[in-house]
Amino acid sequence: MEYCFGCLKDDVEGFCSSCEKRLFDRSKINPQFKFNWEDISKVIDGYPAGFSISGVQTKGFIGKITGTELSSNLNHDENSIYIIKPLLSRFDLPSDSPANEHVTMQMAKQLYGIRIAECCFMRFANGTPAYVTRRFDYNKDEEKLSQEDFASILQAKKDDNGGYKYFAKTYEDFGDILSPLNKIEFIRILIFNFLVGNGDAHLKNFSLLETSDGDMQLSPSYDLMNTKIHVNDSPIALNLFRELERTSLPRGKTYTYTINDFIELGKRFGIRSRLLENIVVEFEGTKDEMTGMINKSFLSAKAKKKYTEIVDKNFDQLFSN
C-alpha cells in the first residue's frame, strides 16, 4: 500500500490534496528531487556546533516552487521556504533518520494536536531519504517573524562541550516565560517527547515566535524524533525540576520518571489539577495509535521494531502507577 509522503494517508501516490495545500501552496510536487544532497551541501558552512543528534545533523535551506519541483538554488537565504535534512552521517540506523523525524512529527500533530512545523518525507534523485519542513518564521506576506530560542531567552551559557543540553537550566525554568496556554501545551509536548523516546529536546529546540499581534508565543514544535533509535540517549534532555532530580543523583543511580512527575511540573506551572488529569487521560490510551502510525511510516522494518519497543517500554513506565 502507498501512503502520502506528508500525512501518511492510505492509498495516496505522492502527496494528498491537503498536504499539497499546506506544504506547497496547492502545487503538485514530485516527492523525489531532481538533485542530490551533494549538489547543495558544498555551499553549507560545515556542521552546527554541538554533540546531540540535532547538533551534528546537517541541514540546508531550499525553496521556491518551480512547476512540480522544489528548487535547490537557495541555501542561507532568508527568502528560502523549506529546510531539508539528509540522513545522519553517523550513529545507528542513520538512513532511518528522515523517516524517524517525519513520523514523529506527524504523530505529534495527528494524535495529540500538537502544533508542528509542516513537514514531509522525500527522496533525493539517487533515492536516499530526506526530511523536508516548511519554515514557519515568515508570515503570508513573506515577512520575517521574530524568533528566539530558549537558550537565548534563558541566557544559558554553553557547557564544557560547547553545547546547551545539560547546563543547569531545567524545564521548570521554562514556566517563567510561558503564557498560561503555552504552559499546558508545553506539558503535553514533554509527555509526548518522553513517550516517543526523544532525549534531545534541549534549549535550542524550543522557541518563542512573534504572532500577528506582535506577541511572543511558543512556536510550532520542530526537531521531534526518537533519538534512542540512533543513540543510547537519556530519557529526557533536561531535568524537569530545579532540584536537578536526575543529574544530581550519585553516580550509577538513575531516575525513573512516571506521569506523576509531569503532573507535578504542571502544578508548579500553576495549571489546574482538572486540566492535568485531562492530559493524562488523553495520552494513556494511545499506544496502539502510535504503533499504527509507526508501522505505516517510511522507516525500515528494523527501525519500526525498535521504535515500537521503545514506545511500549515508555508507556509502561509512565503509566505503571
Secondary structure, 3 states (H helix, E strand, C coil): CCECCCCCCECCCCCCHHHHHHHHCCCCCCCECCCCHHHHHCCCCCCCCCCCHHHHCCCEEECCEECCEECCCCCCCCCCCEEEECCCCCCCCHHHHHHHHHHHHHHHHHHHCCCECCEEEEECCCCCEEEEEECCCECCCCCECCEEEHHHHCCCCCCCCCCCCCCCCCHHHHCCCCCHHHHHHHHHHHHHHHHHCCCCCCHHHCEEEECCCCCEEECCECCCCCHHHCCCCCCCCCCCCCCCCCCCCCCCCCCCCCHHHHHHHHHHCCCCHHHHHHHHHHHHCCHHHHHHHHHCCCCCHHHHHHHHHHHHHHHHHHCCC
